[in-house]
Amino acid sequence: MAEQKNFTEGKILAPLLKFAIPVLFALFLQSLYGAVDLMIVGKFAEPADVSGVSTGSQIMMTLTNLVSSLSIGMTVFLGQKIGERKASEGGAIVANGIMLFMSIGVFLTLFISLFAGNLAGIMNAPVEAYDLTVTYIRICGAGAVVIISYNLIGSIFRGLGDSFTPLVTVLIACICNIIGDLILVAGFDMGTKGAAIATVAAQLISVLISLWLISKKELPFKLDRASFKMEKGIIKKIVFIGTPVALQDFLVGISFLVILAIVNSLGVIASAGVGVAEKVCAFIMLIPSAFAQSMSAFVSQNRGAGKYSRAFKGLRYAIGVSFIFAVFMFYIAFFHGDFLSSIFAKDPAVVDASWDYLKAYAIDCLFTCFLFCFIGFFNGMEYTRFVMIQGIIGAFLVRIPVSYIMSKQEPVSLFHIGLATPCSTVTQILMCFVCLYSFLKPKLASGGPYCDCGYKKKASTSSVAYDKENKRPVIKASICNGEMVAGFQDIHTGAFEEVQLVRNDDEIRDFMHQYGITEKVEKIY
């Protein structure tokens, strides 16, 4: 097995970059994987086929991202166990995760296959591309279990600090997809249908080969039949961490689908142009996307070890490196977007439409280096509910309203519609700064023995004795992110005195032992 990385000791930037680079290449190959469909269809088929693949792939990406985002719960859970030096517990976590996500995969297979036509209709698929869109969705939907398995492998190994194995799985899929597209689309002139078949077949081959490779590797935990025992506590933890992220990503994906539906109403050229721009965008956003995934693994391990100062430093390093590349990507996309778009389409009108929309994403590049790193950081800190809230606000209170308003302005401009995205990003960044400096850092600063953030701590109770007549021990849990703080509540006034952060049952027992508490400690919110 590729070396399991421990992010809790030693240098910060070098190990973070070493981990992020394979993630970057994996994301590049993943983007290339999706782009190959559009590229080959754009060169060997008609604009209607491009629109069909664009709309169909966007729908599939939204649904599969829902499950992939939920699997972050397993990534973070595994990372915490690594940080706590309890990697042996990983077998049960992985086994329960597999059972959970395979069940979801079966459901999605049935749902997508039955409602493919409805999904295409909701998306306002242009008349010329409607049947092609339905075909693409239905074929990919039939392979939902395969697609989920493909993404699940990457989530497991990133949680172990191994970013190399996911790179191998994506590389296998990418090569197979390119071969499949060339044979089915370019060779047999199967258009949209050929692209969909190639996508599912490539991921199936990747999963089978990856499972064989994994069976030859030594894991830091035992994974056998005995591991596949349903444990509600583990599944609840995975869902607790992953659901806010999944819901946020799903709703954000819905917001982009709404924008695509608005654009689809403008005709097949606009639809194809935005589809091409989205594929180009996947490449220009690679650096911040790589750091977002890397930060989750890095921060979760350091949170598990209680080393918050390293987590904050990692965030600063990630933002700094991302911003350097963001400036370059802005220049390329804004001033040379026509060249980038021509890689995926041959129709001049489609290229011009894509460039117009891409200029807005170029501006967004300058901000996503902050937002994506923040999201990775907060996910690793288990502030997944906050991530969900800020994502929903950005999507439904900013991105959709702005894009709709812009679509009603004459003359209609894809650039103006696209400006909804950077407007949303700026709003979300401001929310992240507020959460970081108004809530998270002050909370860690008062975290007792578990605080390693370098900030002055509030005075905590040093004596074993406490005023039992006027105070009672309680665990105060945050509704926002589930974080728990042990302390004492005044029986008369209800005032709460913080003592320390508690992250698990062992730390709660330590708190009880320190103050001689024998009765059950009540949890308040």
MOJOQUI-V270190 format. One line per field, one symbol per residue. ss: DSSP state (A for helix, B for strand, O for the rest). Layout:
BEGIN
ss: ???
END
This chain:
BEGIN
ss: OOOOOOOOOOOOAAAAAAAAAAAAAAAAAAAAAAAAAAAAAAAAOOAAAAAAAAAAAAAAAAAAAAAAAAOAAAAAAAAAAAAOOOAAAAAAAAAAAAAAAAAAAAAAAAAAAAAAAAAAAAOOOOAAAAAAAAAAAAAAAAOAAAAAAAAAAAAAAAAOOOOAAAAAAAAAAAAAAAAAAAAAAAAOOOAAAAAAAAAAAAAAAAAAAAAAAAAOOOOOOOOOAAAOOOOAAAAAAAAAAAAAAAAAAAAAAAAAAAAAAAAAOOOAAAAAAAAAAAAAAAAAOAAAAAAAAAAAAAAAAAAAOOOAAAAAAAAAAAAAAAAAAAAAAAAAAAAOAAAAAAOOOOOAAAAAAAAAAAAAAAAAAAAAAAAAAAAAAAAAOOOAAAAAAAAAAAAAAAAAAAAAAAAOOOOOOAAAAAAAAAAAAAAAAAAAAAAAAAAAAAAAAOOAAAOOOOOOOOOOOOOOOOOOOOBBBBBBBOOOOOOBBBBBBBOOOOOBBBBBBBOOAAAAAAAAAAOOOOOOOBBBO
END
